[in-house]
Amino acid sequence: MTASIPDISAPSQLEPDDWQAFREQAHRALDAALDHIQQRPEQPVWQEIPDRIKKLNDTPPAAGALLEDIVQEVRDDILPYTLGNTHPRFWGWVHGSGTASGVIAQMMTAVINANMAGRDHAPIYVEAQVIRWMQTLFSLPAGASGIMCTGTSSATLLGLAVARQRAVGSDVRRHGNSANPGLVAYCSQQAHVSVVKAMELLGLGSDALRSVPVNVDYSMDCTAFEEMLCGDLQQGLKPFAVISTVGGVNTGAIDDLVNVNRVCRETGTWHHVDGAFGALAILSDHLKPRLEGIADADSIAFDFHKWMHVSYAAGCLLVRDGAIHRQTFETSAAYLQNETRGLAGGGPWPSEYGIDLSRGFAALSVWFQLKEMGTEKLGTAIYRNCLQAKWFGACVTQSTDLELLAPVALNIVCYRYCHAALSASEHNDLNREIVVELQCRGIAAPSTTSLNGVAAIRVCIANHRTRKADLEELLAATKQIAKELLSTHYSQRLT
Ligand SMILES: *Cc1c(COP(=O)(O)O)cnc(C)c1O
């Protein structure tokens, strides 16, 4: 079939021909979306994906389908097989759980379809507002800057680029790293892999990232950090940044920011905070004191899509010195000239503070969430998760067959099932299998991690839907599944 010649005076072919019919279908789709959220707790947290869904088609559809059929396909093939992070018993990795009103915010975002590179339009001021609110929350001084990005991985990459810019100046933009050998950075052994990736992407290499040992509570050993840094200075290396963590991904540990700040001040090192989820503990008056020193950091990376439950993807970088931030990314392209009036006004544009030119309007979802919930309610939800973790940790400690593997610093509990007859590696196998079973039976979704070689069931409660009863269910299911697995795998030894 040959494509027909388009009629250049007809209305857009990509718009509905019958708005009334479209409207009715759109309302039905919205109802389906809200039904899904409302009924999610009754469904399994996760279920195996059927092969028909995994099977990929080679050819994209040449002819379009009816909207209602596509919505139906989403209902049949996608909604039942999602990750589970909108379910009250999802505690794997670190995922936000979304909110019902997030649906509305995302819908409005689609309607506006803003390109957040720059130009003078209201959405730019919405992002600026979000950034300003965050600067206030973290008590950053006037002159600070910020940019929204897809997540903390990109925020950390941007933050370290700014740190390098401050250390070596604009040289690095022209000549790359070759004119500046010996740049090194520091983070704890518990730091997130995104820090390693950032070093790789900056061309500095992961060997230039020094891994600092941790204390028993998995926070950075600041004495070791200071010694490593001073040793490197004596060797003629150029320490340019330290990445501290507020809310480590394994155990929720918080590094001693005040101490890191002191070392940074004394040595002229940039302090970048990876606060992916933990930084937003600042929203809770109960937790805020734990983040002491964060206001003096040079840059802070964190996510709205984790503990603030904004729809993906919404991360943020804040930089104390906005001028150096801009120097790192500003460009001068002829077609991107600012004007004082008209659409090309309103500079400096966000594109001068990051990598992306075209960028989505994730800021609307953040703005919406903050307007609708307010900082108090959001902070309370965060604190509630920490209390739940504390309660769960205490239950683990009181159970003779369970062992708590790390102090509960924030919202993460690492524990395992124990049996005297099992070896170390059998314990590891058993506990990993318990997690797989919990997931495959659709009961709950913790994840696993390894602490000093010991496999842990890791429960990260960044979920506003979780109630105590959900955690009670996890406790009971852990023990039940453990007993079943023990009797299948090790029945001889247990008798
Ligand atoms: C999730 C996480 C990251 C990465 O953030 P993304 O938004 O997933 O890119 C970095 N650090 C910590 C501590 C995290 O929990």
The ligand as an SDF file (V2000), in Angstrom:
LIG
                    3D

 15 15  0  0  0  0  0  0  0  0999 V2000
   18.6200    5.8800   44.5100 C   0  0  0  0  0  0  0  0  0  0  0  0
   19.9200    6.3670   44.9610 C   0  0  0  0  0  0  0  0  0  0  0  0
   20.8020    6.9810   44.0760 C   0  0  0  0  0  0  0  0  0  0  0  0
   20.5170    7.0790   42.6060 C   0  0  0  0  0  0  0  0  0  0  0  0
   19.4020    7.9060   42.3900 O   0  0  0  0  0  0  0  0  0  0  0  0
   18.5430    7.7650   41.0610 P   0  0  0  0  0  0  0  0  0  0  0  0
   17.4570    8.7490   41.2370 O   0  0  0  0  0  0  0  0  0  0  0  0
   18.0450    6.3430   41.0560 O   0  0  0  0  0  0  0  0  0  0  0  0
   19.4350    8.0480   39.9270 O   0  0  0  0  0  0  0  0  0  0  0  0
   21.9740    7.4930   44.5810 C   0  0  0  0  0  0  0  0  0  0  0  0
   22.2670    7.3880   45.8840 N   0  0  0  0  0  0  0  0  0  0  0  0
   21.4550    6.7950   46.7740 C   0  0  0  0  0  0  0  0  0  0  0  0
   21.8500    6.7530   48.2070 C   0  0  0  0  0  0  0  0  0  0  0  0
   20.2420    6.2460   46.3300 C   0  0  0  0  0  0  0  0  0  0  0  0
   19.4200    5.6800   47.2070 O   0  0  0  0  0  0  0  0  0  0  0  0
  1  2  1  0
  2  3  1  0
  2 14  2  0
  3  4  1  0
  3 10  2  0
  4  5  1  0
  5  6  1  0
  6  7  2  0
  6  8  1  0
  6  9  1  0
 10 11  1  0
 11 12  2  0
 12 13  1  0
 12 14  1  0
 14 15  1  0
M  END
$$$$
